[in-house]
Amino acid sequence: MSKPPTNPMMPIRPAADPLAHELTTLLVESLAQAWQAPEPPAALRDRLTGRLAAARQAEACLFTVRRRSAERRTLAPGVTAQTLYRAQPGQPLRPGEPMAATLVELAAGAIFNSEELSNSQLHREWLMVSGSASLGGALLSQRDYHVTPAGHAPAQWSSAEGALLFLRESDTVAQPGDLTLTVRDAEAGWPEFAPGLRRRVLWQREGQAALLYFAEAGAQVPNHRHGHDEECLMVQGELFLDDVLLQPGDYQLAPAGTGHRITETDTGVVIYAHGDLDLQFVG
């Protein structure tokens, strides 16, 4: 994939880190020298402590779930589910807040009736994270996306080789003419969004959207805030969201009104995101 051309109207690298020089000086010393080095100056120590406190405060507002540590429950023979997020019963929903987000894993040969998990009165979005599975006779492969509007009956999944699926359920009301929709990775393309960053809009309504992002190694996104809840599911690669490293299968929800200072990848990454159609960049 060729690198997107530079867009001077949308820089994606943040301002230089004011601590970079001091940290580099500390880190380039050999281990032996580091053990013998005097304690860092009080001013630097205070700034590092303040930065850590700010990071912890920001993270306290976020919902982060590691796939490796999320509890698994059995839905059917060869079918397990991991809950990534569930809205609080009886509480008003934030703009763009999902009712639930779930990872569903199918072993080779497994069959799964989605009515065992999903609610036909909710808007359901499915993403094939890895592997492949058939839905109503149609084969879906990695990064394929499927929408089932509220009111449509759940369908049956089956997988010959095994698959990992992501399910997002929301209270989005079906509009007249809404039909099931499948977006296939092989046919959708990767429209340019910013230098080093491409974006695919899978579904959108009233300012929010389901999206796939492809970011090249080293790409960064400017500071931004969220008008809707922003969900990120790691599909491939690794990504830093502020001071949190996310790996494949990890999930993070940033509530509406919060923001991200740092969004960057050293490896290159494919991310499923659900949130603002137009990111709200801040200085």
ChimeraX commands (.cxc) that place a marker at each C-alpha (Angstrom):
marker #1 position 0.00,0.00,0.00 radius 0.5
marker #1 position 1.50,3.35,-1.03 radius 0.5
marker #1 position 2.01,6.06,1.56 radius 0.5
marker #1 position -0.67,8.78,1.47 radius 0.5
marker #1 position 0.58,12.16,0.24 radius 0.5
marker #1 position 1.32,14.84,2.81 radius 0.5
marker #1 position -1.66,17.06,3.63 radius 0.5
marker #1 position -0.45,20.40,5.11 radius 0.5
marker #1 position -4.00,21.18,6.26 radius 0.5
marker #1 position -4.04,18.23,8.67 radius 0.5
marker #1 position -0.69,17.60,10.41 radius 0.5
marker #1 position -0.69,14.33,12.32 radius 0.5
marker #1 position 2.36,14.78,14.48 radius 0.5
marker #1 position 1.88,16.48,17.85 radius 0.5
marker #1 position 4.12,19.20,19.25 radius 0.5
marker #1 position 7.51,18.10,20.58 radius 0.5
marker #1 position 7.42,16.54,24.01 radius 0.5
marker #1 position 8.96,19.04,26.47 radius 0.5
marker #1 position 10.41,16.15,28.50 radius 0.5
marker #1 position 12.01,14.39,25.53 radius 0.5
marker #1 position 15.48,15.89,25.94 radius 0.5
marker #1 position 15.69,15.19,29.65 radius 0.5
marker #1 position 14.38,11.63,29.26 radius 0.5
marker #1 position 16.74,10.89,26.37 radius 0.5
marker #1 position 19.69,12.01,28.47 radius 0.5
marker #1 position 18.69,9.62,31.23 radius 0.5
marker #1 position 17.97,6.66,28.93 radius 0.5
marker #1 position 21.13,6.74,26.77 radius 0.5
marker #1 position 23.43,5.97,29.71 radius 0.5
marker #1 position 24.59,2.38,30.11 radius 0.5
marker #1 position 22.93,0.33,32.83 radius 0.5
marker #1 position 26.08,0.44,34.95 radius 0.5
marker #1 position 26.25,4.21,34.70 radius 0.5
marker #1 position 22.52,4.50,35.36 radius 0.5
marker #1 position 22.86,2.66,38.68 radius 0.5
marker #1 position 25.61,5.07,39.72 radius 0.5
marker #1 position 23.91,8.21,38.40 radius 0.5
marker #1 position 22.66,10.75,40.91 radius 0.5
marker #1 position 18.93,11.11,41.50 radius 0.5
marker #1 position 17.22,13.13,38.71 radius 0.5
marker #1 position 16.86,16.84,39.44 radius 0.5
marker #1 position 13.85,17.67,41.60 radius 0.5
marker #1 position 12.25,19.74,38.83 radius 0.5
marker #1 position 12.39,16.84,36.36 radius 0.5
marker #1 position 11.17,14.40,38.99 radius 0.5
marker #1 position 8.23,16.67,39.80 radius 0.5
marker #1 position 7.34,17.02,36.12 radius 0.5
marker #1 position 7.45,13.25,35.60 radius 0.5
marker #1 position 5.31,12.72,38.70 radius 0.5
marker #1 position 2.82,15.30,37.47 radius 0.5
marker #1 position 2.69,13.69,34.05 radius 0.5
marker #1 position 2.04,10.26,35.60 radius 0.5
marker #1 position -0.74,11.68,37.77 radius 0.5
marker #1 position -2.36,13.34,34.75 radius 0.5
marker #1 position -2.18,10.07,32.78 radius 0.5
marker #1 position -3.80,8.13,35.61 radius 0.5
marker #1 position -6.56,10.72,35.93 radius 0.5
marker #1 position -7.27,10.55,32.19 radius 0.5
marker #1 position -7.28,6.73,32.19 radius 0.5
marker #1 position -9.73,6.65,35.09 radius 0.5
marker #1 position -12.43,7.97,32.73 radius 0.5
marker #1 position -11.83,5.23,30.15 radius 0.5
marker #1 position -13.04,1.64,29.90 radius 0.5
marker #1 position -10.20,-0.64,28.80 radius 0.5
marker #1 position -10.51,-4.43,28.48 radius 0.5
marker #1 position -7.68,-6.81,27.58 radius 0.5
marker #1 position -8.81,-9.80,25.59 radius 0.5
marker #1 position -6.39,-12.08,27.42 radius 0.5
marker #1 position -7.94,-11.24,30.80 radius 0.5
marker #1 position -11.63,-10.87,29.90 radius 0.5
marker #1 position -13.82,-13.59,31.37 radius 0.5
marker #1 position -15.09,-16.20,28.91 radius 0.5
marker #1 position -18.49,-17.85,28.99 radius 0.5
marker #1 position -19.76,-20.73,26.86 radius 0.5
marker #1 position -22.75,-20.02,24.60 radius 0.5
marker #1 position -22.83,-23.32,22.70 radius 0.5
marker #1 position -20.45,-26.19,21.91 radius 0.5
marker #1 position -17.31,-24.57,20.50 radius 0.5
marker #1 position -18.66,-21.02,21.00 radius 0.5
marker #1 position -17.44,-18.66,23.74 radius 0.5
marker #1 position -18.12,-14.99,24.43 radius 0.5
marker #1 position -16.21,-12.22,26.24 radius 0.5
marker #1 position -18.06,-9.10,27.34 radius 0.5
marker #1 position -16.07,-5.96,26.60 radius 0.5
marker #1 position -18.66,-3.39,27.63 radius 0.5
marker #1 position -22.23,-3.26,28.91 radius 0.5
marker #1 position -24.26,-0.13,29.61 radius 0.5
marker #1 position -25.51,0.36,33.14 radius 0.5
marker #1 position -29.20,-0.64,33.44 radius 0.5
marker #1 position -31.50,2.23,34.28 radius 0.5
marker #1 position -28.92,4.92,33.48 radius 0.5
marker #1 position -29.36,7.36,30.56 radius 0.5
marker #1 position -27.07,6.59,27.65 radius 0.5
marker #1 position -24.34,8.99,26.63 radius 0.5
marker #1 position -24.27,10.11,22.98 radius 0.5
marker #1 position -23.08,7.11,20.99 radius 0.5
marker #1 position -22.87,4.77,23.99 radius 0.5
marker #1 position -23.38,1.10,23.04 radius 0.5
marker #1 position -25.71,-1.17,24.89 radius 0.5
marker #1 position -23.08,-3.92,24.75 radius 0.5
marker #1 position -19.84,-4.91,23.03 radius 0.5
marker #1 position -18.80,-8.56,22.86 radius 0.5
marker #1 position -16.13,-10.81,21.35 radius 0.5
marker #1 position -17.49,-14.15,20.09 radius 0.5
marker #1 position -15.08,-16.97,19.26 radius 0.5
marker #1 position -16.12,-19.94,17.14 radius 0.5
marker #1 position -14.03,-23.09,17.06 radius 0.5
marker #1 position -13.62,-24.96,13.78 radius 0.5
marker #1 position -16.93,-26.63,12.92 radius 0.5
marker #1 position -18.97,-24.61,15.44 radius 0.5
marker #1 position -22.50,-23.35,14.79 radius 0.5
marker #1 position -23.89,-20.33,16.63 radius 0.5
marker #1 position -27.45,-19.02,16.63 radius 0.5
marker #1 position -26.91,-15.35,17.39 radius 0.5
marker #1 position -30.32,-15.06,19.06 radius 0.5
marker #1 position -28.63,-16.78,22.03 radius 0.5
marker #1 position -26.63,-13.58,22.53 radius 0.5
marker #1 position -28.01,-10.65,20.54 radius 0.5
marker #1 position -31.30,-8.81,20.95 radius 0.5
marker #1 position -33.37,-8.44,17.77 radius 0.5
marker #1 position -34.78,-5.14,19.09 radius 0.5
marker #1 position -31.29,-3.61,19.02 radius 0.5
marker #1 position -29.12,-2.38,16.17 radius 0.5
marker #1 position -26.34,-4.98,15.67 radius 0.5
marker #1 position -22.98,-4.55,14.00 radius 0.5
marker #1 position -20.64,-7.48,13.38 radius 0.5
marker #1 position -16.96,-7.36,12.42 radius 0.5
marker #1 position -14.93,-10.41,11.45 radius 0.5
marker #1 position -11.74,-9.86,13.46 radius 0.5
marker #1 position -10.00,-13.02,12.27 radius 0.5
marker #1 position -10.78,-16.29,10.51 radius 0.5
marker #1 position -13.95,-16.75,8.49 radius 0.5
marker #1 position -17.56,-17.75,9.05 radius 0.5
marker #1 position -20.80,-18.13,7.11 radius 0.5
marker #1 position -23.80,-15.97,7.91 radius 0.5
marker #1 position -27.01,-17.14,6.30 radius 0.5
marker #1 position -25.01,-18.87,3.58 radius 0.5
marker #1 position -22.69,-15.90,2.85 radius 0.5
marker #1 position -19.01,-16.37,3.75 radius 0.5
marker #1 position -17.39,-13.47,5.64 radius 0.5
marker #1 position -13.63,-13.15,6.07 radius 0.5
marker #1 position -11.27,-10.97,8.09 radius 0.5
marker #1 position -12.31,-7.29,8.29 radius 0.5
marker #1 position -15.69,-7.93,6.65 radius 0.5
marker #1 position -18.49,-5.99,8.35 radius 0.5
marker #1 position -22.20,-6.72,8.65 radius 0.5
marker #1 position -25.11,-4.63,10.00 radius 0.5
marker #1 position -28.46,-5.99,11.14 radius 0.5
marker #1 position -30.92,-3.13,11.84 radius 0.5
marker #1 position -33.23,-3.28,14.84 radius 0.5
marker #1 position -36.25,-5.49,14.22 radius 0.5
marker #1 position -34.50,-7.90,11.86 radius 0.5
marker #1 position -34.26,-11.48,13.06 radius 0.5
marker #1 position -30.87,-12.75,14.28 radius 0.5
marker #1 position -29.07,-15.09,11.91 radius 0.5
marker #1 position -27.02,-18.26,12.32 radius 0.5
marker #1 position -23.22,-18.25,12.11 radius 0.5
marker #1 position -21.11,-21.29,11.28 radius 0.5
marker #1 position -17.37,-21.62,10.81 radius 0.5
marker #1 position -15.34,-24.33,9.13 radius 0.5
marker #1 position -11.92,-23.04,10.21 radius 0.5
marker #1 position -12.70,-20.99,13.31 radius 0.5
marker #1 position -13.40,-17.28,13.69 radius 0.5
marker #1 position -13.29,-14.34,16.07 radius 0.5
marker #1 position -16.24,-11.94,15.76 radius 0.5
marker #1 position -16.93,-8.57,17.35 radius 0.5
marker #1 position -20.55,-7.67,18.09 radius 0.5
marker #1 position -21.70,-4.15,18.94 radius 0.5
marker #1 position -25.32,-3.59,20.00 radius 0.5
marker #1 position -26.93,-0.15,20.30 radius 0.5
marker #1 position -30.33,1.49,20.68 radius 0.5
marker #1 position -30.15,3.01,17.17 radius 0.5
marker #1 position -33.70,3.03,15.86 radius 0.5
marker #1 position -34.29,1.51,12.43 radius 0.5
marker #1 position -35.44,3.98,9.80 radius 0.5
marker #1 position -37.79,3.19,6.91 radius 0.5
marker #1 position -35.88,1.30,4.25 radius 0.5
marker #1 position -33.08,0.11,6.54 radius 0.5
marker #1 position -31.83,-3.29,5.37 radius 0.5
marker #1 position -29.04,-5.62,6.37 radius 0.5
marker #1 position -25.71,-4.47,4.95 radius 0.5
marker #1 position -22.40,-6.22,4.33 radius 0.5
marker #1 position -19.16,-4.34,3.57 radius 0.5
marker #1 position -16.47,-6.66,2.26 radius 0.5
marker #1 position -12.85,-5.82,2.95 radius 0.5
marker #1 position -11.68,-6.96,-0.48 radius 0.5
marker #1 position -14.07,-4.58,-2.24 radius 0.5
marker #1 position -14.16,-1.51,0.02 radius 0.5
marker #1 position -10.76,0.11,-0.52 radius 0.5
marker #1 position -8.88,2.44,1.85 radius 0.5
marker #1 position -9.68,6.13,1.14 radius 0.5
marker #1 position -7.03,8.61,2.26 radius 0.5
marker #1 position -7.79,10.44,5.49 radius 0.5
marker #1 position -4.49,12.04,6.58 radius 0.5
marker #1 position -0.74,11.47,6.02 radius 0.5
marker #1 position 0.01,7.88,6.94 radius 0.5
marker #1 position -3.65,7.23,7.74 radius 0.5
marker #1 position -6.50,5.77,5.71 radius 0.5
marker #1 position -10.12,5.41,6.78 radius 0.5
marker #1 position -13.07,3.32,5.65 radius 0.5
marker #1 position -16.58,4.43,6.63 radius 0.5
marker #1 position -18.64,1.27,7.17 radius 0.5
marker #1 position -21.89,2.82,8.44 radius 0.5
marker #1 position -22.96,6.31,9.55 radius 0.5
marker #1 position -25.94,8.14,10.99 radius 0.5
marker #1 position -26.46,11.53,12.63 radius 0.5
marker #1 position -22.79,12.36,13.14 radius 0.5
marker #1 position -21.59,8.98,14.36 radius 0.5
marker #1 position -20.06,6.18,12.35 radius 0.5
marker #1 position -18.54,2.71,12.33 radius 0.5
marker #1 position -15.07,2.92,10.83 radius 0.5
marker #1 position -11.95,0.97,10.00 radius 0.5
marker #1 position -8.65,2.85,10.22 radius 0.5
marker #1 position -5.38,1.72,8.64 radius 0.5
marker #1 position -2.35,3.54,10.05 radius 0.5
marker #1 position 1.19,3.10,8.79 radius 0.5
marker #1 position 4.03,2.53,11.24 radius 0.5
marker #1 position 4.92,5.84,12.88 radius 0.5
marker #1 position 1.57,7.49,12.09 radius 0.5
marker #1 position -0.01,9.73,14.72 radius 0.5
marker #1 position -3.36,11.49,15.12 radius 0.5
marker #1 position -3.62,15.02,16.57 radius 0.5
marker #1 position -5.16,15.71,19.97 radius 0.5
marker #1 position -8.91,15.31,19.69 radius 0.5
marker #1 position -12.08,15.21,21.77 radius 0.5
marker #1 position -15.16,13.04,21.44 radius 0.5
marker #1 position -18.68,14.28,20.78 radius 0.5
marker #1 position -19.87,10.65,20.92 radius 0.5
marker #1 position -18.46,7.72,22.84 radius 0.5
marker #1 position -15.40,6.49,20.94 radius 0.5
marker #1 position -14.79,2.75,20.89 radius 0.5
marker #1 position -11.57,1.23,19.58 radius 0.5
marker #1 position -11.08,-2.48,18.96 radius 0.5
marker #1 position -7.63,-3.57,17.88 radius 0.5
marker #1 position -7.79,-5.78,14.81 radius 0.5
marker #1 position -4.12,-5.93,13.82 radius 0.5
marker #1 position -0.93,-4.35,15.20 radius 0.5
marker #1 position -0.37,-2.27,18.32 radius 0.5
marker #1 position -1.48,1.25,19.22 radius 0.5
marker #1 position -0.85,3.72,22.01 radius 0.5
marker #1 position -3.94,5.61,23.15 radius 0.5
marker #1 position -2.32,8.12,25.48 radius 0.5
marker #1 position -0.23,5.95,27.85 radius 0.5
marker #1 position -2.20,2.71,27.23 radius 0.5
marker #1 position -0.81,0.15,24.77 radius 0.5
marker #1 position -3.54,-1.83,23.00 radius 0.5
marker #1 position -2.89,-5.12,21.21 radius 0.5
marker #1 position -5.05,-7.35,18.96 radius 0.5
marker #1 position -8.40,-8.09,20.57 radius 0.5
marker #1 position -8.08,-5.31,23.17 radius 0.5
marker #1 position -10.90,-2.79,23.50 radius 0.5
marker #1 position -11.18,0.73,24.85 radius 0.5
marker #1 position -14.18,3.03,25.20 radius 0.5
marker #1 position -13.61,6.77,25.72 radius 0.5
marker #1 position -16.86,8.43,26.85 radius 0.5
marker #1 position -18.30,11.45,25.07 radius 0.5
marker #1 position -16.66,14.62,26.38 radius 0.5
marker #1 position -13.25,13.02,26.96 radius 0.5
marker #1 position -10.28,13.31,24.63 radius 0.5
marker #1 position -7.05,11.64,23.50 radius 0.5
marker #1 position -3.74,13.47,23.63 radius 0.5
marker #1 position -1.71,10.74,21.95 radius 0.5
marker #1 position -2.80,8.24,19.29 radius 0.5
marker #1 position 0.21,6.60,17.65 radius 0.5
marker #1 position 1.53,3.29,16.37 radius 0.5
marker #1 position 5.06,1.97,15.96 radius 0.5
marker #1 position 3.97,-1.20,14.15 radius 0.5
marker #1 position 1.20,-0.06,11.82 radius 0.5
marker #1 position -2.32,-0.97,12.79 radius 0.5
marker #1 position -5.88,-1.73,11.68 radius 0.5
marker #1 position -8.50,-0.47,14.14 radius 0.5
marker #1 position -12.25,-0.78,14.26 radius 0.5
marker #1 position -13.65,2.43,15.73 radius 0.5
marker #1 position -17.15,3.61,16.49 radius 0.5
marker #1 position -17.58,7.29,17.29 radius 0.5
marker #1 position -17.58,10.69,15.63 radius 0.5
marker #1 position -17.71,10.73,11.86 radius 0.5
marker #1 position -15.70,13.96,11.97 radius 0.5
marker #1 position -12.95,14.00,14.59 radius 0.5
marker #1 position -12.91,17.09,16.82 radius 0.5
marker #1 position -9.28,18.22,16.72 radius 0.5
marker #1 position -7.99,20.51,19.48 radius 0.5
marker #1 position -4.85,22.61,19.78 radius 0.5
marker link #1:1,2 radius 0.2
marker link #1:2,3 radius 0.2
marker link #1:3,4 radius 0.2
marker link #1:4,5 radius 0.2
marker link #1:5,6 radius 0.2
marker link #1:6,7 radius 0.2
marker link #1:7,8 radius 0.2
marker link #1:8,9 radius 0.2
marker link #1:9,10 radius 0.2
marker link #1:10,11 radius 0.2
marker link #1:11,12 radius 0.2
marker link #1:12,13 radius 0.2
marker link #1:13,14 radius 0.2
marker link #1:14,15 radius 0.2
marker link #1:15,16 radius 0.2
marker link #1:16,17 radius 0.2
marker link #1:17,18 radius 0.2
marker link #1:18,19 radius 0.2
marker link #1:19,20 radius 0.2
marker link #1:20,21 radius 0.2
marker link #1:21,22 radius 0.2
marker link #1:22,23 radius 0.2
marker link #1:23,24 radius 0.2
marker link #1:24,25 radius 0.2
marker link #1:25,26 radius 0.2
marker link #1:26,27 radius 0.2
marker link #1:27,28 radius 0.2
marker link #1:28,29 radius 0.2
marker link #1:29,30 radius 0.2
marker link #1:30,31 radius 0.2
marker link #1:31,32 radius 0.2
marker link #1:32,33 radius 0.2
marker link #1:33,34 radius 0.2
marker link #1:34,35 radius 0.2
marker link #1:35,36 radius 0.2
marker link #1:36,37 radius 0.2
marker link #1:37,38 radius 0.2
marker link #1:38,39 radius 0.2
marker link #1:39,40 radius 0.2
marker link #1:40,41 radius 0.2
marker link #1:41,42 radius 0.2
marker link #1:42,43 radius 0.2
marker link #1:43,44 radius 0.2
marker link #1:44,45 radius 0.2
marker link #1:45,46 radius 0.2
marker link #1:46,47 radius 0.2
marker link #1:47,48 radius 0.2
marker link #1:48,49 radius 0.2
marker link #1:49,50 radius 0.2
marker link #1:50,51 radius 0.2
marker link #1:51,52 radius 0.2
marker link #1:52,53 radius 0.2
marker link #1:53,54 radius 0.2
marker link #1:54,55 radius 0.2
marker link #1:55,56 radius 0.2
marker link #1:56,57 radius 0.2
marker link #1:57,58 radius 0.2
marker link #1:58,59 radius 0.2
marker link #1:59,60 radius 0.2
marker link #1:60,61 radius 0.2
marker link #1:61,62 radius 0.2
marker link #1:62,63 radius 0.2
marker link #1:63,64 radius 0.2
marker link #1:64,65 radius 0.2
marker link #1:65,66 radius 0.2
marker link #1:66,67 radius 0.2
marker link #1:67,68 radius 0.2
marker link #1:68,69 radius 0.2
marker link #1:69,70 radius 0.2
marker link #1:70,71 radius 0.2
marker link #1:71,72 radius 0.2
marker link #1:72,73 radius 0.2
marker link #1:73,74 radius 0.2
marker link #1:74,75 radius 0.2
marker link #1:75,76 radius 0.2
marker link #1:76,77 radius 0.2
marker link #1:77,78 radius 0.2
marker link #1:78,79 radius 0.2
marker link #1:79,80 radius 0.2
marker link #1:80,81 radius 0.2
marker link #1:81,82 radius 0.2
marker link #1:82,83 radius 0.2
marker link #1:83,84 radius 0.2
marker link #1:84,85 radius 0.2
marker link #1:85,86 radius 0.2
marker link #1:86,87 radius 0.2
marker link #1:87,88 radius 0.2
marker link #1:88,89 radius 0.2
marker link #1:89,90 radius 0.2
marker link #1:90,91 radius 0.2
marker link #1:91,92 radius 0.2
marker link #1:92,93 radius 0.2
marker link #1:93,94 radius 0.2
marker link #1:94,95 radius 0.2
marker link #1:95,96 radius 0.2
marker link #1:96,97 radius 0.2
marker link #1:97,98 radius 0.2
marker link #1:98,99 radius 0.2
marker link #1:99,100 radius 0.2
marker link #1:100,101 radius 0.2
marker link #1:101,102 radius 0.2
marker link #1:102,103 radius 0.2
marker link #1:103,104 radius 0.2
marker link #1:104,105 radius 0.2
marker link #1:105,106 radius 0.2
marker link #1:106,107 radius 0.2
marker link #1:107,108 radius 0.2
marker link #1:108,109 radius 0.2
marker link #1:109,110 radius 0.2
marker link #1:110,111 radius 0.2
marker link #1:111,112 radius 0.2
marker link #1:112,113 radius 0.2
marker link #1:113,114 radius 0.2
marker link #1:114,115 radius 0.2
marker link #1:115,116 radius 0.2
marker link #1:116,117 radius 0.2
marker link #1:117,118 radius 0.2
marker link #1:118,119 radius 0.2
marker link #1:119,120 radius 0.2
marker link #1:120,121 radius 0.2
marker link #1:121,122 radius 0.2
marker link #1:122,123 radius 0.2
marker link #1:123,124 radius 0.2
marker link #1:124,125 radius 0.2
marker link #1:125,126 radius 0.2
marker link #1:126,127 radius 0.2
marker link #1:127,128 radius 0.2
marker link #1:128,129 radius 0.2
marker link #1:129,130 radius 0.2
marker link #1:130,131 radius 0.2
marker link #1:131,132 radius 0.2
marker link #1:132,133 radius 0.2
marker link #1:133,134 radius 0.2
marker link #1:134,135 radius 0.2
marker link #1:135,136 radius 0.2
marker link #1:136,137 radius 0.2
marker link #1:137,138 radius 0.2
marker link #1:138,139 radius 0.2
marker link #1:139,140 radius 0.2
marker link #1:140,141 radius 0.2
marker link #1:141,142 radius 0.2
marker link #1:142,143 radius 0.2
marker link #1:143,144 radius 0.2
marker link #1:144,145 radius 0.2
marker link #1:145,146 radius 0.2
marker link #1:146,147 radius 0.2
marker link #1:147,148 radius 0.2
marker link #1:148,149 radius 0.2
marker link #1:149,150 radius 0.2
marker link #1:150,151 radius 0.2
marker link #1:151,152 radius 0.2
marker link #1:152,153 radius 0.2
marker link #1:153,154 radius 0.2
marker link #1:154,155 radius 0.2
marker link #1:155,156 radius 0.2
marker link #1:156,157 radius 0.2
marker link #1:157,158 radius 0.2
marker link #1:158,159 radius 0.2
marker link #1:159,160 radius 0.2
marker link #1:160,161 radius 0.2
marker link #1:161,162 radius 0.2
marker link #1:162,163 radius 0.2
marker link #1:163,164 radius 0.2
marker link #1:164,165 radius 0.2
marker link #1:165,166 radius 0.2
marker link #1:166,167 radius 0.2
marker link #1:167,168 radius 0.2
marker link #1:168,169 radius 0.2
marker link #1:169,170 radius 0.2
marker link #1:170,171 radius 0.2
marker link #1:171,172 radius 0.2
marker link #1:172,173 radius 0.2
marker link #1:173,174 radius 0.2
marker link #1:174,175 radius 0.2
marker link #1:175,176 radius 0.2
marker link #1:176,177 radius 0.2
marker link #1:177,178 radius 0.2
marker link #1:178,179 radius 0.2
marker link #1:179,180 radius 0.2
marker link #1:180,181 radius 0.2
marker link #1:181,182 radius 0.2
marker link #1:182,183 radius 0.2
marker link #1:183,184 radius 0.2
marker link #1:184,185 radius 0.2
marker link #1:185,186 radius 0.2
marker link #1:186,187 radius 0.2
marker link #1:187,188 radius 0.2
marker link #1:188,189 radius 0.2
marker link #1:189,190 radius 0.2
marker link #1:190,191 radius 0.2
marker link #1:191,192 radius 0.2
marker link #1:192,193 radius 0.2
marker link #1:193,194 radius 0.2
marker link #1:194,195 radius 0.2
marker link #1:195,196 radius 0.2
marker link #1:196,197 radius 0.2
marker link #1:197,198 radius 0.2
marker link #1:198,199 radius 0.2
marker link #1:199,200 radius 0.2
marker link #1:200,201 radius 0.2
marker link #1:201,202 radius 0.2
marker link #1:202,203 radius 0.2
marker link #1:203,204 radius 0.2
marker link #1:204,205 radius 0.2
marker link #1:205,206 radius 0.2
marker link #1:206,207 radius 0.2
marker link #1:207,208 radius 0.2
marker link #1:208,209 radius 0.2
marker link #1:209,210 radius 0.2
marker link #1:210,211 radius 0.2
marker link #1:211,212 radius 0.2
marker link #1:212,213 radius 0.2
marker link #1:213,214 radius 0.2
marker link #1:214,215 radius 0.2
marker link #1:215,216 radius 0.2
marker link #1:216,217 radius 0.2
marker link #1:217,218 radius 0.2
marker link #1:218,219 radius 0.2
marker link #1:219,220 radius 0.2
marker link #1:220,221 radius 0.2
marker link #1:221,222 radius 0.2
marker link #1:222,223 radius 0.2
marker link #1:223,224 radius 0.2
marker link #1:224,225 radius 0.2
marker link #1:225,226 radius 0.2
marker link #1:226,227 radius 0.2
marker link #1:227,228 radius 0.2
marker link #1:228,229 radius 0.2
marker link #1:229,230 radius 0.2
marker link #1:230,231 radius 0.2
marker link #1:231,232 radius 0.2
marker link #1:232,233 radius 0.2
marker link #1:233,234 radius 0.2
marker link #1:234,235 radius 0.2
marker link #1:235,236 radius 0.2
marker link #1:236,237 radius 0.2
marker link #1:237,238 radius 0.2
marker link #1:238,239 radius 0.2
marker link #1:239,240 radius 0.2
marker link #1:240,241 radius 0.2
marker link #1:241,242 radius 0.2
marker link #1:242,243 radius 0.2
marker link #1:243,244 radius 0.2
marker link #1:244,245 radius 0.2
marker link #1:245,246 radius 0.2
marker link #1:246,247 radius 0.2
marker link #1:247,248 radius 0.2
marker link #1:248,249 radius 0.2
marker link #1:249,250 radius 0.2
marker link #1:250,251 radius 0.2
marker link #1:251,252 radius 0.2
marker link #1:252,253 radius 0.2
marker link #1:253,254 radius 0.2
marker link #1:254,255 radius 0.2
marker link #1:255,256 radius 0.2
marker link #1:256,257 radius 0.2
marker link #1:257,258 radius 0.2
marker link #1:258,259 radius 0.2
marker link #1:259,260 radius 0.2
marker link #1:260,261 radius 0.2
marker link #1:261,262 radius 0.2
marker link #1:262,263 radius 0.2
marker link #1:263,264 radius 0.2
marker link #1:264,265 radius 0.2
marker link #1:265,266 radius 0.2
marker link #1:266,267 radius 0.2
marker link #1:267,268 radius 0.2
marker link #1:268,269 radius 0.2
marker link #1:269,270 radius 0.2
marker link #1:270,271 radius 0.2
marker link #1:271,272 radius 0.2
marker link #1:272,273 radius 0.2
marker link #1:273,274 radius 0.2
marker link #1:274,275 radius 0.2
marker link #1:275,276 radius 0.2
marker link #1:276,277 radius 0.2
marker link #1:277,278 radius 0.2
marker link #1:278,279 radius 0.2
marker link #1:279,280 radius 0.2
marker link #1:280,281 radius 0.2
marker link #1:281,282 radius 0.2
marker link #1:282,283 radius 0.2
view
